[in-house]
Amino acid sequence: MKKSYQFRIYPTKNQEVKLNRTLSTCRYLYNSSLEERRREAELNELKRTFGVTSWAKPEWVNYYDQANNLSESKTDYQKEVFSQVLQNVLKRVDRSFKNYFNGFGYPRFQGRNRYNSFTYPQSGFSIKDGKLNLSKIGNIKIIQHRDIEGKIKTCTIKKDIDQWYVTFSCDIDIPIIPVKIKTRTGIDVGLKSLITLSNGESIEPPKFLRVSEKKLAREQIHLSKKKLRLKNRNKQRIVVAKVHRRIRNQRKDFNQKLSTNLVNQYDYIVFEDLQIKNMVKNHHLAKSISDAGWSQLISLTESKAEYAGKVVERVNPYGTSQTCICGYKVPKKLSMRTHRCPNCGLVADRDHVSANIIESRSSTVGTTGFKACLSSLNGEAMKQEAPSEREG
């Protein structure tokens, strides 16, 4: 399996100049390679329009063509960068076009603020005596706060505003022994409660974006008042970016701890297979959904569960909030927080019921598991009774 390790690095001023120059060179190569492919595609379209290539396949520029041209015609700036780093840039372009042909968006040109990393794919890097040695750059101080397991395959250097990080991607050959499933839970993610477990336990969303919203708005107003292309505007842009980074780091730290607790507590975890990218198209809920960080939480839980020999399953989300545990359809508006089933008389929190429905849809749930879902709704706080009042 693969595992990544990220550490903070502290380059000197001279090393930071080299790092920034490497980023600029890689970004220029990325954009020029992308432009070459774009022009070739336009030329093929013209040939097809006028029937020039009706008898033959269109010619496409591929990774090997661009790699061969690069080795023959390097610029002075490109000669300052380790060769495999440049080759990896061309692979990025190639990968982005393959993604495009598989239904993703057309590759975009990268501006200075979007292209923020470069990768040593095989060699050209090493760690020794608290220093990260990068070919053509030098020995950089690294804070390695934990040991690295497995064989390092790639080394990626990333710039985050005014901070630098290194990420090692490793192959780990440690045999993972599946854990015998003793504890399991279904989890319903939401906005009122970040997660609700099938046992009724819920975690409130920390709402880091909402908490820092006033400060962020204030700094963005200051930025809008700065004149373009002035030094003070760039300083204020960095201030705004740092506020965003703090929110992002707070959310990640929270999700790291929460995912660790879930994996430590349960052997089998079931989530809904939500299409979150489609959900954020709802402009009324987009900010709250993004602030909740559902996708990050689920991904972290999956990776940690795999490493621990445990299981995370995603199930069909259709109707989980509109169905009773008895199978009866109970339509509800989003504002209705209480589930009332006219068929079996169950009255319970809607998220708690949804979590049990999610758990019951697991591929490993049998009769025993279904009965467990039912029994979890019969606790002291959850009563089965006929609906006596109307939910507004």
N, C-alpha and C positions, 0 to 999 in steps of 0.2 A: 504494500500500500504506500501511498504518498503522504508526506507530512511536511508542512512548512514551518520555518522558524524565522521570526522577524526580530532584528536587533537595531538599536539606535547607533549611528556612527557619528563621529565628531571630526570632520575634516578641518585642516588648517585653511587659512585664507587662500594660500596658493593652490592647495588641493581642491578647494571649492571652485576656484576659477576653472580648473581642469574638468571637474565634474559638470559644471554648467556648459562648458565648451563641448563636452562629449554629448550632452543632451541636445544642444543646438545642432551639432553635426548629424546626429541620428534623426532628429526631426526633419532637417532639410533633405536627408536621403529618403526618408519615408514619403515626404510630400512629392519629391521629384520622381520616385518610383511609381507612386500612385498616379501622377500626371502622365507618365509614359504609358501605363496600362489604359488609362482613360482615353488617351489619344488613339491608341491601337484599337480600342473598342469602337470609337467613333468612325475610324477609317474602315473597319469591317462592316459597319452599318451602311456607310456610303457605298461600298463595293456591292453589298447585298441589294441595296436600293436600285443601283444601275445594272445589276445582273452580271457584275464582273466575276463573282465567285460562285456562280450558280453550279459550276461543275466541280468545285473543290471545297474542302473544309476551310473556314476562315482561320487566319493566323492569329495566335494569341501569344502575348509575352508572358512567360512563366518565371518561376523563381530561378531556375538554372540559367536562363538567358540573362537575367539581371545580375546574378552572382558572377557570371563569366565577364560581363561588361565591367562590373565593379573592380574586379582584380586587374583589369587591363587599363583602367582610366581613373585611378584614385586621385582626388584633389589633395592639396597640401593639408587641409583640415582633416580629411579622412585618414591620412597617413598617421595622424596623431592618435587615432582610436584603434583599439585592439581589433584585429580582422574579424574574429568570430562575433563580436558585438555588432558590427556592420551587417554581417550575414544574417544575424537574428532579426535585424530591422526589416530586411527583405522578406524573411519568413513571416513577420507580422503582416506585411502587405499581402503576401500570398494567402495567409489564413483569413484575412478580412474579406478577400475576394471569394474564397471558398464559402465563407459564411453567407455572402451575398447571393451566391448561386443556390444556397440552401434555404433561401427565403428571408434572410435578414436584410437590413437596410444597406444602401450603397455606401462604400467606404468614404469617410470624410477626411478632408485635409485637416492636419493637426496644428493648432495655434500654439503659441509659447506657453500658455497656461493649461493646455490640455495634454501635451506630450511631456510626461514627468518621470519617465523611467527608461532604463536600458538594461540589457541582460547579457551576462557571460554564460553561454549555453553549455559549455563543456569544461573549459580550462581558462587560465588567465587570472585565477584568484586563489587565495589560500589564507588561512588564519594561523597566526603564530604569535605567542607572547602578548596577547591582548591587542594585536594589530591585524587589520584586514588588508592584505596585499592585493592590489588591483593593477593588472598590467597597464602600462602607459600612464598610470595616475600616481601610484605610490602606496606607502603604508599608512593606513588610516586607523585612528583609535576607534575601538569598538567596545561597547558594553555588552558582553555575552553573559546574560544573567541565568542561562541554563545550558546544559550539555546538549549537543546535537546527536541524535540517534540516526543510524543508517548512513547511506552513501549520498553525499551531496551531488546533485545532478545539475542544478542551475543556480546562479547567483544574480539576483536582480537588485539594482540600486534605484531607489525611488526618492524623489524630492517632494516634501510636503511643506509648502510655503517657505519657511526658513530652516526646516529640519531635514535631516537625511537619514534614510533607513536602508538596511540590507535585508533581503529575504532569501533564505536558502530553501530550495525545494529538494526533498530527500526521498529516496526509496528505502523503505524499511522492510527487512526480511523477517521481522519477528512474527512467529506464527500466532495468529489470533484464535484463541479457543472460545467458541461460542458459549455464552453463559446460559445455564438452564433457567428458563423463564419461570420466575416465581411471582414477580410483581409486574403489573401492567397498568396503563392508563390511556385514556383518550383525552386529547387536549383541543379545546375550542379557543381559537384566538379571536380577540375582539378589541373594541375601542373603550367600552366602559370598564371592562376588565381585560388586561393584556392577555392573560390566559386563564381559562377555567378548566380544572381537571375533573375527571369523571367521579371523583370522590367528593366533589363540592368545593374543594379548595380553590381559591382564586388569587391572582396577583394583580395589583393595581398598576396601570401604566405610569411610568415615571414622568412622561411628557417633558422631556428635556428641551425640545424646541419651544414648546409653549412657555416654559419657565424663562427662557432666554429671549423670548420674542421681542420684548420691549427694548432690551439692550441692542439686539440685532437691528431693529427698525431704526433706532437712534443713530447707530453707526452707518447704516445705509443712507440715511438722510444727509449725514455729514459728507459721505462719498459723493452723493448726487450734486452737492454744492461746489465740489472741487472742479476746477477747470481741467479740460482734457490735456494730456501730454505734459503735465507738470509733476514735479517730484512729490509734492504734497498729496496729489491724487493717488499716486502709486503707494505711498505710505498708508493712506486711509484704506485703499483696496486690500492691503495686507492685514489691517486691523479687522476688517469685515471677514476676511478668509479665516482668521484665527478664531473668531467667534463660532463660525461654522465648524471648524476643526474641533473645538472644545465640545460642542454638542455631539458631533460624530463620535468622539472618543468616549464621552459619557455613556452614549447609547451602546457602543460596542462593549464597554466594560460591564455594563449591567447585563447584557445578553450573554456575555462569556460566563458570568457567575451563575445566571439563571439556568443556562444550558448544562453547566457542570452539575448543578444540584439535581436537575431532572434525570440526567444519566446515572448519577450516583444512587438515586432513589428508586428508579424503575428499570426493569430489564427489557420491557417492550413498550414503545411509545407510539401512539397513533395520532397523526395530524391530518387535517384536510389538505387535499392537493389543490390549493387555491391558485388562481391565475391573478397574482397581485398586480402585474403590469396592466391588466385590463381594469382592475378595480380602481387604480389611481387615476383613471380617466374621468371618474366622477369628481368634479371640481369641488363639490361640497365636502367630500371625505378625504381627498387626496393628501392634504397636509397632515391630518390625523393618522392616516394609514402609514405614511412615510415616517412620521415621528414614532410610531409604535415599533417599527423595525421587525415586522413578522418574518420576512424573508431571511434576514440575518440570523434570527433566533432559530429558525427551523434548520438552516444550513449548518450552523454551529452544533446543534444537537445531533444532526445526522453524522457529522464527521467525528464527534467525540464518542458517539455510540458505536460506530464502526471500529474505532481504536480499542474500545473496551469490550468488544465481542457481544455487544447488545444490538437491539433491532429498533429502527425507526421506520414506520410505514406511513405512506400517504394514501388516503382513500378518497373516493369520489365525494365532493362536497355538496352535491345536489340534494336539496331538501333537508339538510341536517337541522336547520332552524325551524322548519315547517312540519316536522314529523314527531309524533309521540313515540315513546319507547315501545308502545304496544303495536305500532305500525300505522296508526290512524293519522291522517293528514290534518294538521292544525295550523291553518294560515295565520300569520301574525305580521303586523307592521313592525318596522324597526323600533318604533317608540314603545311598543308593548314588551315589557321586560319580564312578565310572568307568563309561564306556560300553563294553560288550562285545557285539559283534554275532555271533551264532552263524551268520549267513548268509555274511558276507564276511570275518569274522575281525577287524574293526576294533576296536582297543582305544585309547580316548582319553578325555580329560576330558569329562564329559557336557555341560558348559557350552560347551566348544569345538565339540562336535558340534552342539549346539542353535543356536549362532551361524551355523554353516554351513547348517543347515536353513533358518533364517530368511532368510539371503541368497539361498538357492536358490528361495525362494517369491516373490521380487521379480518384479514384472510385466515387468521388462526383462531378466531372466536368460535367456540362450539356452544352447546347447550349450557355448559357450566359457566362459560364466560357471559352468555346472555343473561343468565340468572343473577350473576354478579352485578351486571349493569342495572337490573331491576332493583336489587337489594340496596344498591348505593343511593337510590332515590327514596328509600323508605326510612331515612334517618330522622333524627329529632327535628331538624329544621325543615325537612321536606315532608309534607303530609299529603296523603291521597284523600281528596274530598271532592264532592261535587262543586262545580263553580257556583259561588254565591253572589259574586259581585262582578260588575263589568269593568274590564281594564280600559282606562282611557288613553 
